Structures are given as C-alpha cells and as structure tokens.
C-alpha cells in the first residue's frame, strides 16, 4: 500500500542578508541549509539564526520554496 504524505518535510533555508547583497554583487555566494520541519506544528515559514560563511556572521536564514 502507498503511504500518504509524511508529517515531516524537508525545507531549504537561505540567508536573508546574502540575498539582499546579491543584487549589488558584494557577496561571492548565497548560504543555504537543508533541514526538516513538522508540517502540523509549524505551518508558517521557518526562520532560524545560522552561520553564513559568506557574511562571516550569524544571520537570519528563511525558508524558501523548492
């Protein structure tokens, strides 16, 4: 039997400050992390403070669409 969609889904987190700086080409790249979230407990977009190797500091990483 086929199983339904799981409760936990994979999401991609992207650095918010690198995305803004990418317009001006100040940053050499965009920091991205892959994590999981519970679809029922967190229906809204996920935002976490993670280390960005391009900004050299901890910044807010927000969930993006796949």
mmCIF file as Biopython writes it, N, C-alpha, C and O atoms, coordinates in Angstrom:
data_model
#
loop_
_atom_site.group_PDB
_atom_site.id
_atom_site.type_symbol
_atom_site.label_atom_id
_atom_site.label_alt_id
_atom_site.label_comp_id
_atom_site.label_asym_id
_atom_site.label_entity_id
_atom_site.label_seq_id
_atom_site.pdbx_PDB_ins_code
_atom_site.Cartn_x
_atom_site.Cartn_y
_atom_site.Cartn_z
_atom_site.occupancy
_atom_site.B_iso_or_equiv
_atom_site.auth_seq_id
_atom_site.auth_asym_id
_atom_site.pdbx_PDB_model_num
ATOM 1   N N  . UNK A ? 1  ? 0.831  -1.188 0.000  1.0 0.0 1  A 1 
ATOM 2   C CA . UNK A ? 1  ? 0.000  0.000  0.000  1.0 0.0 1  A 1 
ATOM 3   C C  . UNK A ? 1  ? 0.874  1.249  0.000  1.0 0.0 1  A 1 
ATOM 4   O O  . UNK A ? 1  ? 1.957  1.280  0.584  1.0 0.0 1  A 1 
ATOM 5   N N  . UNK A ? 2  ? 0.375  2.259  -0.664 1.0 0.0 2  A 1 
ATOM 6   C CA . UNK A ? 2  ? 1.092  3.526  -0.691 1.0 0.0 2  A 1 
ATOM 7   C C  . UNK A ? 2  ? 0.794  4.317  0.575  1.0 0.0 2  A 1 
ATOM 8   O O  . UNK A ? 2  ? -0.337 4.341  1.060  1.0 0.0 2  A 1 
ATOM 9   N N  . UNK A ? 3  ? 1.822  4.957  1.096  1.0 0.0 3  A 1 
ATOM 10  C CA . UNK A ? 3  ? 1.647  5.780  2.289  1.0 0.0 3  A 1 
ATOM 11  C C  . UNK A ? 3  ? 1.327  7.206  1.875  1.0 0.0 3  A 1 
ATOM 12  O O  . UNK A ? 3  ? 1.725  7.651  0.798  1.0 0.0 3  A 1 
ATOM 13  N N  . UNK A ? 4  ? 0.610  7.920  2.728  1.0 0.0 4  A 1 
ATOM 14  C CA . UNK A ? 4  ? 0.301  9.324  2.470  1.0 0.0 4  A 1 
ATOM 15  C C  . UNK A ? 4  ? 1.506  10.196 2.718  1.0 0.0 4  A 1 
ATOM 16  O O  . UNK A ? 4  ? 2.584  9.706  3.055  1.0 0.0 4  A 1 
ATOM 17  N N  . UNK A ? 5  ? 1.320  11.481 2.553  1.0 0.0 5  A 1 
ATOM 18  C CA . UNK A ? 5  ? 2.425  12.408 2.800  1.0 0.0 5  A 1 
ATOM 19  C C  . UNK A ? 5  ? 2.799  12.390 4.273  1.0 0.0 5  A 1 
ATOM 20  O O  . UNK A ? 5  ? 1.931  12.333 5.144  1.0 0.0 5  A 1 
ATOM 21  N N  . UNK A ? 6  ? 4.096  12.438 4.544  1.0 0.0 6  A 1 
ATOM 22  C CA . UNK A ? 6  ? 4.576  12.428 5.918  1.0 0.0 6  A 1 
ATOM 23  C C  . UNK A ? 6  ? 4.352  13.764 6.594  1.0 0.0 6  A 1 
ATOM 24  O O  . UNK A ? 6  ? 4.094  14.776 5.942  1.0 0.0 6  A 1 
ATOM 25  N N  . UNK A ? 7  ? 4.454  13.750 7.914  1.0 0.0 7  A 1 
ATOM 26  C CA . UNK A ? 7  ? 4.274  14.971 8.681  1.0 0.0 7  A 1 
ATOM 27  C C  . UNK A ? 7  ? 5.516  15.848 8.574  1.0 0.0 7  A 1 
ATOM 28  O O  . UNK A ? 7  ? 5.412  17.073 8.511  1.0 0.0 7  A 1 
ATOM 29  N N  . UNK A ? 8  ? 6.694  15.220 8.554  1.0 0.0 8  A 1 
ATOM 30  C CA . UNK A ? 8  ? 7.941  15.987 8.488  1.0 0.0 8  A 1 
ATOM 31  C C  . UNK A ? 8  ? 8.336  16.165 7.023  1.0 0.0 8  A 1 
ATOM 32  O O  . UNK A ? 8  ? 8.346  15.208 6.249  1.0 0.0 8  A 1 
ATOM 33  N N  . UNK A ? 9  ? 8.660  17.399 6.659  1.0 0.0 9  A 1 
ATOM 34  C CA . UNK A ? 9  ? 9.066  17.696 5.293  1.0 0.0 9  A 1 
ATOM 35  C C  . UNK A ? 9  ? 10.429 18.375 5.294  1.0 0.0 9  A 1 
ATOM 36  O O  . UNK A ? 9  ? 10.819 18.995 6.283  1.0 0.0 9  A 1 
ATOM 37  N N  . UNK A ? 10 ? 11.153 18.257 4.180  1.0 0.0 10 A 1 
ATOM 38  C CA . UNK A ? 10 ? 12.456 18.911 4.020  1.0 0.0 10 A 1 
ATOM 39  C C  . UNK A ? 10 ? 12.254 20.329 3.535  1.0 0.0 10 A 1 
ATOM 40  O O  . UNK A ? 10 ? 11.458 20.576 2.629  1.0 0.0 10 A 1 
ATOM 41  N N  . UNK A ? 11 ? 12.980 21.270 4.142  1.0 0.0 11 A 1 
ATOM 42  C CA . UNK A ? 11 ? 12.912 22.668 3.734  1.0 0.0 11 A 1 
ATOM 43  C C  . UNK A ? 11 ? 14.322 23.190 3.508  1.0 0.0 11 A 1 
ATOM 44  O O  . UNK A ? 11 ? 15.289 22.670 4.065  1.0 0.0 11 A 1 
ATOM 45  N N  . UNK A ? 12 ? 14.423 24.228 2.680  1.0 0.0 12 A 1 
ATOM 46  C CA . UNK A ? 12 ? 15.704 24.872 2.398  1.0 0.0 12 A 1 
ATOM 47  C C  . UNK A ? 12 ? 15.688 26.246 3.038  1.0 0.0 12 A 1 
ATOM 48  O O  . UNK A ? 12 ? 14.758 27.026 2.828  1.0 0.0 12 A 1 
ATOM 49  N N  . UNK A ? 13 ? 16.729 26.546 3.826  1.0 0.0 13 A 1 
ATOM 50  C CA . UNK A ? 13 ? 16.869 27.846 4.472  1.0 0.0 13 A 1 
ATOM 51  C C  . UNK A ? 13 ? 17.934 28.637 3.732  1.0 0.0 13 A 1 
ATOM 52  O O  . UNK A ? 13 ? 19.009 28.111 3.444  1.0 0.0 13 A 1 
ATOM 53  N N  . UNK A ? 14 ? 17.644 29.906 3.418  1.0 0.0 14 A 1 
ATOM 54  C CA . UNK A ? 14 ? 18.556 30.747 2.667  1.0 0.0 14 A 1 
ATOM 55  C C  . UNK A ? 14 ? 18.839 32.025 3.442  1.0 0.0 14 A 1 
ATOM 56  O O  . UNK A ? 14 ? 17.938 32.594 4.058  1.0 0.0 14 A 1 
ATOM 57  N N  . UNK A ? 15 ? 20.082 32.473 3.413  1.0 0.0 15 A 1 
ATOM 58  C CA . UNK A ? 15 ? 20.490 33.673 4.142  1.0 0.0 15 A 1 
ATOM 59  C C  . UNK A ? 15 ? 19.775 34.899 3.585  1.0 0.0 15 A 1 
ATOM 60  O O  . UNK A ? 15 ? 19.807 35.144 2.379  1.0 0.0 15 A 1 
ATOM 61  N N  . UNK A ? 16 ? 19.126 35.674 4.466  1.0 0.0 16 A 1 
ATOM 62  C CA . UNK A ? 16 ? 18.386 36.861 4.026  1.0 0.0 16 A 1 
ATOM 63  C C  . UNK A ? 16 ? 19.310 38.001 3.644  1.0 0.0 16 A 1 
ATOM 64  O O  . UNK A ? 16 ? 18.998 38.740 2.711  1.0 0.0 16 A 1 
ATOM 65  N N  . UNK A ? 17 ? 20.433 38.176 4.323  1.0 0.0 17 A 1 
ATOM 66  C CA . UNK A ? 17 ? 21.319 39.291 4.005  1.0 0.0 17 A 1 
ATOM 67  C C  . UNK A ? 17 ? 22.112 39.025 2.721  1.0 0.0 17 A 1 
ATOM 68  O O  . UNK A ? 17 ? 22.419 39.976 2.002  1.0 0.0 17 A 1 
ATOM 69  N N  . UNK A ? 18 ? 22.450 37.790 2.409  1.0 0.0 18 A 1 
ATOM 70  C CA . UNK A ? 18 ? 23.144 37.482 1.152  1.0 0.0 18 A 1 
ATOM 71  C C  . UNK A ? 18 ? 22.234 37.714 -0.042 1.0 0.0 18 A 1 
ATOM 72  O O  . UNK A ? 18 ? 22.690 38.148 -1.100 1.0 0.0 18 A 1 
ATOM 73  N N  . UNK A ? 19 ? 20.954 37.428 0.123  1.0 0.0 19 A 1 
ATOM 74  C CA . UNK A ? 19 ? 20.003 37.636 -0.967 1.0 0.0 19 A 1 
ATOM 75  C C  . UNK A ? 19 ? 19.908 39.116 -1.287 1.0 0.0 19 A 1 
ATOM 76  O O  . UNK A ? 19 ? 19.849 39.491 -2.458 1.0 0.0 19 A 1 
ATOM 77  N N  . UNK A ? 20 ? 19.891 39.959 -0.271 1.0 0.0 20 A 1 
ATOM 78  C CA . UNK A ? 20 ? 19.829 41.406 -0.489 1.0 0.0 20 A 1 
ATOM 79  C C  . UNK A ? 20 ? 21.120 41.916 -1.121 1.0 0.0 20 A 1 
ATOM 80  O O  . UNK A ? 20 ? 21.081 42.773 -2.004 1.0 0.0 20 A 1 
ATOM 81  N N  . UNK A ? 21 ? 22.267 41.397 -0.677 1.0 0.0 21 A 1 
ATOM 82  C CA . UNK A ? 21 ? 23.555 41.858 -1.196 1.0 0.0 21 A 1 
ATOM 83  C C  . UNK A ? 21 ? 23.856 41.293 -2.576 1.0 0.0 21 A 1 
ATOM 84  O O  . UNK A ? 21 ? 24.723 41.815 -3.278 1.0 0.0 21 A 1 
ATOM 85  N N  . UNK A ? 22 ? 23.154 40.229 -2.981 1.0 0.0 22 A 1 
ATOM 86  C CA . UNK A ? 22 ? 23.406 39.612 -4.282 1.0 0.0 22 A 1 
ATOM 87  C C  . UNK A ? 22 ? 23.056 40.563 -5.421 1.0 0.0 22 A 1 
ATOM 88  O O  . UNK A ? 22 ? 23.604 40.448 -6.518 1.0 0.0 22 A 1 
ATOM 89  N N  . UNK A ? 23 ? 22.150 41.497 -5.168 1.0 0.0 23 A 1 
ATOM 90  C CA . UNK A ? 23 ? 21.781 42.474 -6.187 1.0 0.0 23 A 1 
ATOM 91  C C  . UNK A ? 23 ? 22.990 43.352 -6.520 1.0 0.0 23 A 1 
ATOM 92  O O  . UNK A ? 23 ? 23.210 43.701 -7.680 1.0 0.0 23 A 1 
ATOM 93  N N  . UNK A ? 24 ? 23.772 43.707 -5.490 1.0 0.0 24 A 1 
ATOM 94  C CA . UNK A ? 24 ? 24.937 44.572 -5.684 1.0 0.0 24 A 1 
ATOM 95  C C  . UNK A ? 24 ? 26.218 43.781 -5.939 1.0 0.0 24 A 1 
ATOM 96  O O  . UNK A ? 24 ? 27.279 44.377 -6.125 1.0 0.0 24 A 1 
ATOM 97  N N  . UNK A ? 25 ? 26.138 42.450 -5.952 1.0 0.0 25 A 1 
ATOM 98  C CA . UNK A ? 25 ? 27.280 41.558 -6.197 1.0 0.0 25 A 1 
ATOM 99  C C  . UNK A ? 25 ? 28.394 41.738 -5.173 1.0 0.0 25 A 1 
ATOM 100 O O  . UNK A ? 25 ? 29.567 41.560 -5.499 1.0 0.0 25 A 1 
ATOM 101 N N  . UNK A ? 26 ? 28.034 42.092 -3.922 1.0 0.0 26 A 1 
ATOM 102 C CA . UNK A ? 26 ? 29.036 42.222 -2.864 1.0 0.0 26 A 1 
ATOM 103 C C  . UNK A ? 26 ? 29.414 40.853 -2.300 1.0 0.0 26 A 1 
ATOM 104 O O  . UNK A ? 26 ? 30.531 40.669 -1.817 1.0 0.0 26 A 1 
ATOM 105 N N  . UNK A ? 27 ? 28.502 39.907 -2.357 1.0 0.0 27 A 1 
ATOM 106 C CA . UNK A ? 27 ? 28.710 38.594 -1.758 1.0 0.0 27 A 1 
ATOM 107 C C  . UNK A ? 27 ? 29.133 37.587 -2.834 1.0 0.0 27 A 1 
ATOM 108 O O  . UNK A ? 27 ? 28.599 37.617 -3.943 1.0 0.0 27 A 1 
ATOM 109 N N  . UNK A ? 28 ? 30.091 36.689 -2.523 1.0 0.0 28 A 1 
ATOM 110 C CA . UNK A ? 28 ? 30.510 35.703 -3.506 1.0 0.0 28 A 1 
ATOM 111 C C  . UNK A ? 28 ? 29.501 34.574 -3.707 1.0 0.0 28 A 1 
ATOM 112 O O  . UNK A ? 28 ? 29.620 33.821 -4.673 1.0 0.0 28 A 1 
ATOM 113 N N  . UNK A ? 29 ? 28.512 34.436 -2.823 1.0 0.0 29 A 1 
ATOM 114 C CA . UNK A ? 29 ? 27.530 33.371 -2.951 1.0 0.0 29 A 1 
ATOM 115 C C  . UNK A ? 29 ? 26.382 33.559 -1.980 1.0 0.0 29 A 1 
ATOM 116 O O  . UNK A ? 29 ? 26.294 34.576 -1.292 1.0 0.0 29 A 1 
ATOM 117 N N  . UNK A ? 30 ? 25.499 32.563 -1.931 1.0 0.0 30 A 1 
ATOM 118 C CA . UNK A ? 30 ? 24.355 32.591 -1.031 1.0 0.0 30 A 1 
ATOM 119 C C  . UNK A ? 30 ? 24.424 31.351 -0.156 1.0 0.0 30 A 1 
ATOM 120 O O  . UNK A ? 30 ? 24.555 30.234 -0.657 1.0 0.0 30 A 1 
ATOM 121 N N  . UNK A ? 31 ? 24.335 31.551 1.152  1.0 0.0 31 A 1 
ATOM 122 C CA . UNK A ? 31 ? 24.394 30.454 2.103  1.0 0.0 31 A 1 
ATOM 123 C C  . UNK A ? 31 ? 23.044 29.755 2.169  1.0 0.0 31 A 1 
ATOM 124 O O  . UNK A ? 31 ? 22.011 30.411 2.305  1.0 0.0 31 A 1 
ATOM 125 N N  . UNK A ? 32 ? 23.046 28.420 2.074  1.0 0.0 32 A 1 
ATOM 126 C CA . UNK A ? 32 ? 21.812 27.642 2.162  1.0 0.0 32 A 1 
ATOM 127 C C  . UNK A ? 32 ? 22.023 26.446 3.081  1.0 0.0 32 A 1 
ATOM 128 O O  . UNK A ? 32 ? 23.088 25.828 3.087  1.0 0.0 32 A 1 
ATOM 129 N N  . UNK A ? 33 ? 20.991 26.131 3.855  1.0 0.0 33 A 1 
ATOM 130 C CA . UNK A ? 33 ? 20.975 24.969 4.732  1.0 0.0 33 A 1 
ATOM 131 C C  . UNK A ? 33 ? 19.736 24.144 4.411  1.0 0.0 33 A 1 
ATOM 132 O O  . UNK A ? 33 ? 18.714 24.691 3.995  1.0 0.0 33 A 1 
ATOM 133 N N  . UNK A ? 34 ? 19.821 22.830 4.603  1.0 0.0 34 A 1 
ATOM 134 C CA . UNK A ? 34 ? 18.676 21.946 4.449  1.0 0.0 34 A 1 
ATOM 135 C C  . UNK A ? 34 ? 18.340 21.384 5.819  1.0 0.0 34 A 1 
ATOM 136 O O  . UNK A ? 34 ? 19.224 20.911 6.533  1.0 0.0 34 A 1 
ATOM 137 N N  . UNK A ? 35 ? 17.059 21.434 6.189  1.0 0.0 35 A 1 
ATOM 138 C CA . UNK A ? 35 ? 16.609 20.926 7.478  1.0 0.0 35 A 1 
ATOM 139 C C  . UNK A ? 35 ? 15.210 20.351 7.315  1.0 0.0 35 A 1 
ATOM 140 O O  . UNK A ? 35 ? 14.674 20.317 6.208  1.0 0.0 35 A 1 
ATOM 141 N N  . UNK A ? 36 ? 14.626 19.905 8.405  1.0 0.0 36 A 1 
ATOM 142 C CA . UNK A ? 36 ? 13.274 19.359 8.394  1.0 0.0 36 A 1 
ATOM 143 C C  . UNK A ? 36 ? 12.402 20.138 9.350  1.0 0.0 36 A 1 
ATOM 144 O O  . UNK A ? 36 ? 12.879 20.695 10.339 1.0 0.0 36 A 1 
ATOM 145 N N  . UNK A ? 37 ? 11.103 20.172 9.038  1.0 0.0 37 A 1 
ATOM 146 C CA . UNK A ? 37 ? 10.160 20.788 9.964  1.0 0.0 37 A 1 
ATOM 147 C C  . UNK A ? 37 ? 8.901  19.953 9.994  1.0 0.0 37 A 1 
ATOM 148 O O  . UNK A ? 37 ? 8.610  19.211 9.055  1.0 0.0 37 A 1 
ATOM 149 N N  . UNK A ? 38 ? 8.156  20.075 11.076 1.0 0.0 38 A 1 
ATOM 150 C CA . UNK A ? 38 ? 6.889  19.382 11.226 1.0 0.0 38 A 1 
ATOM 151 C C  . UNK A ? 38 ? 5.804  20.238 10.586 1.0 0.0 38 A 1 
ATOM 152 O O  . UNK A ? 38 ? 5.580  21.378 10.993 1.0 0.0 38 A 1 
ATOM 153 N N  . UNK A ? 39 ? 5.142  19.690 9.594  1.0 0.0 39 A 1 
ATOM 154 C CA . UNK A ? 39 ? 4.148  20.424 8.826  1.0 0.0 39 A 1 
ATOM 155 C C  . UNK A ? 39 ? 2.960  20.863 9.682  1.0 0.0 39 A 1 
ATOM 156 O O  . UNK A ? 39 ? 2.401  21.935 9.448  1.0 0.0 39 A 1 
ATOM 157 N N  . UNK A ? 40 ? 2.563  20.053 10.672 1.0 0.0 40 A 1 
ATOM 158 C CA . UNK A ? 40 ? 1.397  20.371 11.509 1.0 0.0 40 A 1 
ATOM 159 C C  . UNK A ? 40 ? 1.727  21.380 12.607 1.0 0.0 40 A 1 
ATOM 160 O O  . UNK A ? 40 ? 0.909  22.252 12.900 1.0 0.0 40 A 1 
ATOM 161 N N  . UNK A ? 41 ? 2.896  21.279 13.214 1.0 0.0 41 A 1 
ATOM 162 C CA . UNK A ? 41 ? 3.268  22.198 14.295 1.0 0.0 41 A 1 
ATOM 163 C C  . UNK A ? 41 ? 3.743  23.552 13.781 1.0 0.0 41 A 1 
ATOM 164 O O  . UNK A ? 41 ? 3.576  24.560 14.467 1.0 0.0 41 A 1 
ATOM 165 N N  . UNK A ? 42 ? 4.330  23.594 12.588 1.0 0.0 42 A 1 
ATOM 166 C CA . UNK A ? 42 ? 4.885  24.834 12.045 1.0 0.0 42 A 1 
ATOM 167 C C  . UNK A ? 42 ? 4.360  25.043 10.622 1.0 0.0 42 A 1 
ATOM 168 O O  . UNK A ? 42 ? 5.091  24.794 9.663  1.0 0.0 42 A 1 
ATOM 169 N N  . UNK A ? 43 ? 3.122  25.491 10.464 1.0 0.0 43 A 1 
ATOM 170 C CA . UNK A ? 43 ? 2.596  25.680 9.110  1.0 0.0 43 A 1 
ATOM 171 C C  . UNK A ? 43 ? 3.174  26.916 8.410  1.0 0.0 43 A 1 
ATOM 172 O O  . UNK A ? 43 ? 3.189  26.979 7.180  1.0 0.0 43 A 1 
ATOM 173 N N  . UNK A ? 44 ? 3.652  27.898 9.187  1.0 0.0 44 A 1 
ATOM 174 C CA . UNK A ? 44 ? 4.209  29.115 8.593  1.0 0.0 44 A 1 
ATOM 175 C C  . UNK A ? 44 ? 5.663  28.882 8.175  1.0 0.0 44 A 1 
ATOM 176 O O  . UNK A ? 44 ? 6.230  27.820 8.431  1.0 0.0 44 A 1 
ATOM 177 N N  . UNK A ? 45 ? 6.252  29.880 7.534  1.0 0.0 45 A 1 
ATOM 178 C CA . UNK A ? 45 ? 7.637  29.780 7.077  1.0 0.0 45 A 1 
ATOM 179 C C  . UNK A ? 45 ? 8.593  29.777 8.267  1.0 0.0 45 A 1 
ATOM 180 O O  . UNK A ? 45 ? 8.389  30.498 9.243  1.0 0.0 45 A 1 
ATOM 181 N N  . UNK A ? 46 ? 9.629  28.963 8.173  1.0 0.0 46 A 1 
ATOM 182 C CA . UNK A ? 46 ? 10.608 28.799 9.239  1.0 0.0 46 A 1 
ATOM 183 C C  . UNK A ? 46 ? 11.724 29.821 9.082  1.0 0.0 46 A 1 
ATOM 184 O O  . UNK A ? 46 ? 12.180 30.075 7.967  1.0 0.0 46 A 1 
ATOM 185 N N  . UNK A ? 47 ? 12.169 30.410 10.193 1.0 0.0 47 A 1 
ATOM 186 C CA . UNK A ? 47 ? 13.311 31.327 10.202 1.0 0.0 47 A 1 
ATOM 187 C C  . UNK A ? 47 ? 14.212 30.959 11.375 1.0 0.0 47 A 1 
ATOM 188 O O  . UNK A ? 47 ? 13.758 30.891 12.517 1.0 0.0 47 A 1 
ATOM 189 N N  . UNK A ? 48 ? 15.489 30.722 11.091 1.0 0.0 48 A 1 
ATOM 190 C CA . UNK A ? 48 ? 16.456 30.351 12.120 1.0 0.0 48 A 1 
ATOM 191 C C  . UNK A ? 48 ? 17.717 31.195 11.966 1.0 0.0 48 A 1 
ATOM 192 O O  . UNK A ? 48 ? 18.058 31.629 10.865 1.0 0.0 48 A 1 
ATOM 193 N N  . UNK A ? 49 ? 18.407 31.422 13.092 1.0 0.0 49 A 1 
ATOM 194 C CA . UNK A ? 49 ? 19.714 32.091 13.049 1.0 0.0 49 A 1 
ATOM 195 C C  . UNK A ? 49 ? 20.774 31.027 12.814 1.0 0.0 49 A 1 
ATOM 196 O O  . UNK A ? 49 ? 20.959 30.129 13.635 1.0 0.0 49 A 1 
ATOM 197 N N  . UNK A ? 50 ? 21.468 31.134 11.683 1.0 0.0 50 A 1 
ATOM 198 C CA . UNK A ? 50 ? 22.517 30.190 11.328 1.0 0.0 50 A 1 
ATOM 199 C C  . UNK A ? 50 ? 23.761 30.983 10.919 1.0 0.0 50 A 1 
ATOM 200 O O  . UNK A ? 50 ? 23.682 32.180 10.642 1.0 0.0 50 A 1 
ATOM 201 N N  . UNK A ? 51 ? 24.905 30.302 10.887 1.0 0.0 51 A 1 
ATOM 202 C CA . UNK A ? 51 ? 26.145 30.951 10.482 1.0 0.0 51 A 1 
ATOM 203 C C  . UNK A ? 51 ? 26.222 31.004 8.960  1.0 0.0 51 A 1 
ATOM 204 O O  . UNK A ? 51 ? 26.004 29.997 8.286  1.0 0.0 51 A 1 
ATOM 205 N N  . UNK A ? 52 ? 26.531 32.176 8.428  1.0 0.0 52 A 1 
ATOM 206 C CA . UNK A ? 52 ? 26.694 32.361 6.990  1.0 0.0 52 A 1 
ATOM 207 C C  . UNK A ? 52 ? 28.187 32.494 6.691  1.0 0.0 52 A 1 
ATOM 208 O O  . UNK A ? 52 ? 28.813 33.452 7.145  1.0 0.0 52 A 1 
ATOM 209 N N  . UNK A ? 53 ? 28.773 31.562 5.940  1.0 0.0 53 A 1 
ATOM 210 C CA . UNK A ? 53 ? 30.204 31.645 5.650  1.0 0.0 53 A 1 
ATOM 211 C C  . UNK A ? 53 ? 30.564 32.796 4.706  1.0 0.0 53 A 1 
ATOM 212 O O  . UNK A ? 53 ? 31.733 33.174 4.628  1.0 0.0 53 A 1 
ATOM 213 N N  . UNK A ? 54 ? 29.598 33.354 3.996  1.0 0.0 54 A 1 
ATOM 214 C CA . UNK A ? 54 ? 29.864 34.467 3.081  1.0 0.0 54 A 1 
ATOM 215 C C  . UNK A ? 54 ? 29.816 35.815 3.805  1.0 0.0 54 A 1 
ATOM 216 O O  . UNK A ? 54 ? 30.569 36.730 3.472  1.0 0.0 54 A 1 
ATOM 217 N N  . UNK A ? 55 ? 28.923 35.933 4.801  1.0 0.0 55 A 1 
ATOM 218 C CA . UNK A ? 55 ? 28.839 37.169 5.588  1.0 0.0 55 A 1 
ATOM 219 C C  . UNK A ? 55 ? 29.792 37.131 6.783  1.0 0.0 55 A 1 
ATOM 220 O O  . UNK A ? 55 ? 30.071 38.172 7.378  1.0 0.0 55 A 1 
ATOM 221 N N  . UNK A ? 56 ? 30.290 35.957 7.140  1.0 0.0 56 A 1 
ATOM 222 C CA . UNK A ? 56 ? 31.164 35.728 8.292  1.0 0.0 56 A 1 
ATOM 223 C C  . UNK A ? 56 ? 30.504 36.104 9.613  1.0 0.0 56 A 1 
ATOM 224 O O  . UNK A ? 56 ? 31.169 36.622 10.510 1.0 0.0 56 A 1 
ATOM 225 N N  . UNK A ? 57 ? 29.194 35.848 9.744  1.0 0.0 57 A 1 
ATOM 226 C CA . UNK A ? 57 ? 28.486 36.105 10.997 1.0 0.0 57 A 1 
ATOM 227 C C  . UNK A ? 57 ? 27.184 35.313 11.008 1.0 0.0 57 A 1 
ATOM 228 O O  . UNK A ? 57 ? 26.774 34.762 9.986  1.0 0.0 57 A 1 
ATOM 229 N N  . UNK A ? 58 ? 26.536 35.261 12.170 1.0 0.0 58 A 1 
ATOM 230 C CA . UNK A ? 58 ? 25.238 34.611 12.298 1.0 0.0 58 A 1 
ATOM 231 C C  . UNK A ? 58 ? 24.155 35.549 11.767 1.0 0.0 58 A 1 
ATOM 232 O O  . UNK A ? 58 ? 24.066 36.703 12.187 1.0 0.0 58 A 1 
ATOM 233 N N  . UNK A ? 59 ? 23.339 35.052 10.849 1.0 0.0 59 A 1 
ATOM 234 C CA . UNK A ? 59 ? 22.269 35.849 10.257 1.0 0.0 59 A 1 
ATOM 235 C C  . UNK A ? 59 ? 20.976 35.040 10.250 1.0 0.0 59 A 1 
ATOM 236 O O  . UNK A ? 59 ? 20.976 33.844 10.541 1.0 0.0 59 A 1 
ATOM 237 N N  . UNK A ? 60 ? 19.888 35.704 9.918  1.0 0.0 60 A 1 
ATOM 238 C CA . UNK A ? 60 ? 18.593 35.026 9.808  1.0 0.0 60 A 1 
ATOM 239 C C  . UNK A ? 60 ? 18.534 34.299 8.473  1.0 0.0 60 A 1 
ATOM 240 O O  . UNK A ? 60 ? 18.783 34.885 7.419  1.0 0.0 60 A 1 
ATOM 241 N N  . UNK A ? 61 ? 18.204 33.021 8.533  1.0 0.0 61 A 1 
ATOM 242 C CA . UNK A ? 61 ? 18.013 32.214 7.338  1.0 0.0 61 A 1 
ATOM 243 C C  . UNK A ? 61 ? 16.531 31.868 7.255  1.0 0.0 61 A 1 
ATOM 244 O O  . UNK A ? 61 ? 15.979 31.274 8.181  1.0 0.0 61 A 1 
ATOM 245 N N  . UNK A ? 62 ? 15.886 32.236 6.153  1.0 0.0 62 A 1 
ATOM 246 C CA . UNK A ? 62 ? 14.459 31.996 5.986  1.0 0.0 62 A 1 
ATOM 247 C C  . UNK A ? 62 ? 14.176 30.871 5.008  1.0 0.0 62 A 1 
ATOM 248 O O  . UNK A ? 62 ? 14.994 30.563 4.141  1.0 0.0 62 A 1 
ATOM 249 N N  . UNK A ? 63 ? 13.017 30.267 5.158  1.0 0.0 63 A 1 
ATOM 250 C CA . UNK A ? 63 ? 12.607 29.160 4.302  1.0 0.0 63 A 1 
ATOM 251 C C  . UNK A ? 63 ? 12.240 29.693 2.919  1.0 0.0 63 A 1 
ATOM 252 O O  . UNK A ? 63 ? 11.592 30.732 2.788  1.0 0.0 63 A 1 
ATOM 253 N N  . UNK A ? 64 ? 12.673 28.949 1.876  1.0 0.0 64 A 1 
ATOM 254 C CA . UNK A ? 64 ? 12.334 29.313 0.506  1.0 0.0 64 A 1 
ATOM 255 C C  . UNK A ? 64 ? 11.564 28.168 -0.148 1.0 0.0 64 A 1 
ATOM 256 O O  . UNK A ? 64 ? 11.562 27.046 0.359  1.0 0.0 64 A 1 
ATOM 257 N N  . UNK A ? 65 ? 10.918 28.453 -1.266 1.0 0.0 65 A 1 
ATOM 258 C CA . UNK A ? 65 ? 10.216 27.413 -1.998 1.0 0.0 65 A 1 
ATOM 259 C C  . UNK A ? 65 ? 11.224 26.547 -2.739 1.0 0.0 65 A 1 
ATOM 260 O O  . UNK A ? 65 ? 12.306 27.010 -3.100 1.0 0.0 65 A 1 
ATOM 261 N N  . UNK A ? 66 ? 10.866 25.297 -2.962 1.0 0.0 66 A 1 
ATOM 262 C CA . UNK A ? 66 ? 11.725 24.387 -3.714 1.0 0.0 66 A 1 
ATOM 263 C C  . UNK A ? 66 ? 11.570 24.625 -5.185 1.0 0.0 66 A 1 
ATOM 264 O O  . UNK A ? 66 ? 12.215 23.954 -5.991 1.0 0.0 66 A 1 
#
